[in-house]
């Protein structure tokens, strides 16, 4: 196939026409011609002539490099592919150098001195010796027999120079692979080094430093990606929603509040959620803190603890949510926008965080979710004794009175609008009559004149 306006075209007829009209077609034809059949002509050397007759195969090198580039951009393990490609180039270079060494040895005479390839009846033994010799030369080991002739000196010198160039290229390629591996890891997982250096600079260590190190180790071991939104920020919003939904949609559906929501709604919600990871013994929120976000439990367990920070009152598991009481306006809530409980992470907990502004947008768009959250919050407040039923009744009565007054104002406003429309119609009619009377008077004055 080929790309047209960024879309892959797989139509065979269109692909054929495009390929036949491209500049690569004649090169591909010349690359596959059976030129080695020329060795069958009389007077042409048989064995030495075959490699030279097949030199047109090298015209496929641009295709090979193109295939490598496409595989490297599509594979899920690009660094492994680069390392394998580098090893292939290395083995192929040693093979070609060994072939040139054997050709020079055959030209000078096999086994005439210790430097050339020995005269052996087994082709495998000759190839292995040539490959071993080329490996020593290209690896700059230098443990080779001393050359005896000018051709041998020139070949060995050229081999060492080529080895120096190849060694520099290989070293650069390996360093690039290592840097890419480090960059790919840093793009997903935060580096613990700056945090450790910061703690060391301020003289903080011991248990806190170990806690920080273990948190980073957990992120890498469990493949948690707290910086995933920074990775996806350059994608268009629609594509970012598709990627985020494919990763987190199943986890969202395990939350009881979202089980009945439509797929499109969850796709929009997932862009507002921010993943957070809490370590063992870490407080997610404390009682009395100002609430600015609510949490959905993706993985792990959290405990509702008493003021002593040890006694567990309840355990929250996967699929539950908390923290919404301080964000939504529940009538009669004595705590207001303050947290009503201490939430402690038992182990490592993976949570989704939803900010106050994002929650307000979601609840505005989906009243059923607001009703469910308010019902659950009211039940919890009643259980904790944080709900003032009298204030709730007064608030409901005030809200009802406000609704009645609002309806009265709407009725009065509608009456005023009706009267204003009537007055406007009367004014327009009076203006029309006045204009007609003026026209008649002007007509009479023209007649008298």
N, C-alpha and C positions, 0 to 999 in steps of 0.2 A: 504493500500500500504506500500511499504518499499523503502528505498533509496539504490541505486546501482550506484556507481561512482558519487554520488551526485545528481542523477536523480530519481524522484519518479516513481516507477514501480507500475502500477495499474492492471496488468494482473492477473486475478482471479486464474488461475491454478498455476502460479508461487508463488503467495502470499499464496495459500493453502499449497503447498509443503514446503515453508519456515516456515510457522507457525507450521505445524505439526512436524517439526524437531527441533523446538526451545525449550528452557527450560521452557518457559512460558506456553506452552500448558498443561502439566500435572497439573500445579498450577491452571490454569483457569478451568480445568475439576473438580478438587477437590473443587473449590470455588462455583460451580453451582450445586453440588450434593444436592438433596433434603433431607438433613440429618434430617430436622425437622419431617419427617415421622417416625423416631425412637420413637417419643413420643407416637405413636399409639400402641406400643408394650405393652403387659400386664406387670404391675409392674413398669412402668416408670412414674414418676410424669408428669402430663399434663402441667399445666400452668408454674410452675417454670422450667421445663425442656426445654421449647421452646427456650429461649434466648441462653442457653448453646449449644443446638443442632445446632443453626444457627451460631456458632462461625466461621465456615469455610468461611463465607462471608468476613471475614477480610482478607482473602488471596487475595482479589481484591484491597487492598490498594496500592500496587505498580502500578497497572494499573491506579488507580485514580490519583496518583501523576504524572504519565506520561502524562495523559490527561490534568491535570492542567498546567504542564510545556509547553506542545505544544500550548495550548490555550493562555498562557501568552506571548509566543514568536510570535504569529500570530495575536493577537488582536490589533486593532488600539488604544485601551485605556488600556494599561498594568497596569497603576497605579490604575485605577478603578477596574480592575479585581483582583489585589492583595488585595485591601481593601475588596472587596466582599468575596474573599476566606478567609481572616482573620476573617470576621464576621461569615462565615460558620463554621470555626474551633471553634470559640468561642461558638456558639450556640450548636454545636455538643458535645463539652466538657461539657457544662452545662447539656445537656440532659443525657449524660452517667453518670455523677456524680449524677444527680437526680434519675436515674434508680438504681444505687448502694445504694443510700440513701433509696429508697423505699424497695429494697430487704432486707437491714439491718433492716428496720422498720418492715417488714413482718416477719423476723426471730425472732425479739425480741417481737413482738406483737403490732399490730396497736392500737394507742391511750392509751397505758399503762402509758405513762408519757408525759409531754409537749414537749419533744425533738423529739420523733418519729412522723411519719406521722399519722394524726388523722384517726380514723376509720369512713369512710364515704361510703355511698352506691353508690355514683357517682364516676366512674373511672376518669372523667375529673377533679373533685375536688381534687382527690388524686394526679393526675399528676401535676396540677398547683401548689399545695402545695410543691411537691417535686422539681419542677423546681424553684420555688421562694426561697426555702431553699438553693438550690445549687447556685443560683445566689448570695445570700447574702454571702455564704461561699467563693466562688471563686472570688467575687469582694472585698474580705477582708473588708466587712462592719462590720461583727462581731455581728450584731444585731439579734442573734439567741438565742433560749432557752438554758439554761445551761444544759450540759450533766449530766446524772445521773449514767450511768454504764461505765465499762471499755471499752466496745466496742464503746460506743458513744464518749468517750474521744479520743480513737485511731482514729476513723473515722474523727472526727472534726480536730484533729491535722494534719492528713495526708491531709485533704482538704485545710487547711491553707497553708501548705508547698507547695502543688501543685499550689495554687493560687499565691504564691510569684513567683514561677518559671514561671507560665503562664503570670503573669503581666509583668515580665521582658522581656519575649519573645514578647508579644504584643507591648510593648513600643518600643522595637528594630525594630519590623516590621513596625510600624507606622512611626518611624523616618526615616527608609529606604525609605518608600514611599514618605515622604516629601522631602528628599534629592534628590530622583530621579526626582520629579517634578521640583525642582529648577535647577537640572543639565540639564534636557530636555529644560527648558526655556532659560537657559544661553547658550545652544548650538546653539540656533537660534537667540536670541535677545541679543544685547550688554547690559551690566549692566550700569545703569546710576550712581551708587554709586561712583565708582572711579573718574568719571569726576566731579561730584559735590564736592568731597573731594579735588580734584586738584584745582578747582576754589576757594574753600574756603581757601586753603593753601596760594594761591597767592593774596588773598584779592579781588577776582573778584566775583561779585554777581549781584543782581538786574535783569535787563532785559536779560543779556546774560545767566545767570544761568537758568532763567525761559524758555528761548528759548531752551536750551539743554534738560531740563526736558520734555517740550512739544514734542520735536522731539522723545525722547525715548517712550513717551506715545503713539504717533502716530504709531510707529513701532509695538508696542504690540497690540493696538486696531485694526489696519488694517491688522495684521498678515503679515507684511513685514519682509522679511528675508535677511538682507544685508550680513549675514555670510554664505550663503548657499553653496558657493564653498568650504569653510573650512569643511562643513559637508560632502560634496560629494567627498572630495579629496582622500579618501582611496578606492573608487570604481575604477575598470578598466576603461580605457578611453572609450571603446565602451559602457559599461553600464552607465557610467556617461553621455555620449552623449544622450542615450535613456531617462534617467531620466530628464535631462535638457530640451530635446526637448518636452517631454510630458507636462512639466510645462509651458514652455515659447513659444512653437511653435505657438500657436494661437495669442499671442501678437506680434510675429515677422511678421506673415502674415498680420497684420493690417498696417504695415509700407509699404508705397507705393513702396519703392525700392525693397522689397523682395517678392511682390505678385506673380511675374512670375518665381521666383526661384524654383528649384526642392527641394523635401523633403530632399534628401541626402545632398545637399549643405547647407540647413538651419541647419541640424543636426551638421555639422562641424562648422558652424558660431556661434552657440549658446554656444559652449565651449569657444569662445573668448570674449563673452560679459560679462560685470560685472554690476550687478544691483546697482544703487545708488538712494538714496532718498534725495530730497532737500526740505527744509521747506519754509514757506511763507516769502517773502522778501529777500530770499537768492540768490545771484548771482551765476549762473552756470558758466559763463565766462564773462570777461570784455574786452572791446575793447583795443587792444594793447598788451594783454597777448600773450605769446608764446603758440601756439596750440600744444597739445600733444595727444588729443583724440577727438573723435566726439561722438555725443549723438543721441539716438533714443528715442522718447517719447512713453513710454508705457501707462502711465496714468497721468492725470493732465494737467494744462495749464501753458505756459510760455510766457512772454512778452518780445518783443524787445524794449528796452527803450533808450531814448536819453541820452546825457551826464549828464543831471541833475538827472538821476535815477528815475524820476517820469513819465515823458511824455512817453506814450506807442505809439510806431510806428506800431507795428503789434503784433498779438497774435498767438502763435503756439499751436496746439492741438495734440490730440492723433494720432499716425501714422506718424507724420512728423519727420524729422531729421535735424540736424544742426551741425556746427563745422567742416565740411569737407573741407571748402575753405582753411583753414590754414594748412591742412595736404596734400592735393594733389597739384601737381605743375601745376597751371593754368597760361598759358603764358600771360604776360602783367599784372599780379597781382601786384599792387603797395604795398600792405600790406605784401607780402611775406608769412612767416609762422606766422604772427601775427593775432589775432582775429580782425574781422571787425565789431563786434556788441556787445552790452551789452545784455545778456540774463538773465532775472530775473524770478524766480519762483513766480507765483501768489499765489498759495496755496501749498499744499504738492504735489510734482511731483515725479513720479516713472520713472526713466530713465534707459536705457541701455547704457553703456559706452564701446566704442571700441578704443583701443590704436592705436598709429601711426604705430607701427610695424605690429600689427595684420591687420590693414586696408590695409597696403601695400601688405601683403600676399593675402588678399581677392581680391584686385583689380588686382593683377598679375594673379590670377587663373581665374578671371571673367572679361574680358575686357568690356563686355556690361555694367557692373555696373560702371566701371571707366568712360565710355562715358556718362552715365546718370548723374553721379556726376559732371563731368566737365561741362556739358551743363547747369545744374542748377547753379553751382558756377559762370559760366561766366555771366549768366543772372542776378544774384544778384550783381555781381561786376559792371556790366553796370548800374544797377539801382542806386547803391550807388556812382557811379563815381570813383570807385577804379580800373578800368580796363584801361590800357594804350593801345589803339588800335594800335598806331604806334609801340610800343614795341612788341605788339602781332604779328603784321605783320612782323616786323623784326625777331622775334623769329621763326615764321613760315618759313620765307625765309631762315634763317640760318639753320633751321632744314631740309628744302628741299635741300639746298646746301650740308649739311652734308650727307643727304641720297644719293645724286648724287655722291659725292666723295666716299662715302662708296661703292656704286655700282661699281664705277670705280676701286676702290681698290680690290673689289671682283673679277672683270673681270681680272685685272692684276695678282692677285694671282692665279686665275685659269689658266691663260696662263703660269705663272712660274711653276705651278705644272705640266702642260702638258709637258713643255720643260724638266723639271727635270726628268719626267718619261721616256721621249725619251732618254735623256742622260744616264739614268740608264740602259735602255734596250741595248743601244749601248755598254756600258761598260761591261755588262754581256756577250754580244755576242763576244766582243773582247777578254775577258778573256777566253771564251770557245775555241775560235780559237787558242789562245796562248797555252792553255793546250794541245790541240790536236797536235800542231806542236812540242811541247816539247816531247810528247809521241813518235812521229815518229822518232825524232832525237835520243832518247834513244834507240829505237829499232834498228836503223842502227848501233849505236855504239856497241851494244851487238853482232850483226852479225859479224862485223869486228873483234871484239875481239875473 
